[in-house]
Amino acid sequence: MPAQREPGAVARYARTAGVVAGGVAVPVGAWLAHPALGAALAVVEIGLVAAVVLSALWGSAHVSERAFRLMRLALGRAEPKAPPVPLEKADSAAGA
């Protein structure tokens, strides 16, 4: 008997696979047209991903929250509950 899956699990993984496939297909397709163009697009994509991850980890509370929301949106995850403290107070409490 196959294991039971939670509803929407297949759709979530399909969306993640689609995002990854699209991110890989664009530079590969451009590389087929011209190798330098494919390399440039790959560098731009890696730079964007690095900027979002670094913003999520070391940005201010507001920027970090936005970066995590962007990552959840790309992966098809649900929004978490609202934080108990407004972001402006969290920034001022951190000394920013």
Protein Blocks (a to p, Z undefined) as FASTA:
>chain_A
ZZdddehklmmmmmmmmmmmmmmmmmmmmmmmomklmmmmmmmmmmmmmmmmmmmmmmcf
klmmmmmmmmmmmnopacddddfbdfklmmmmnoZZ
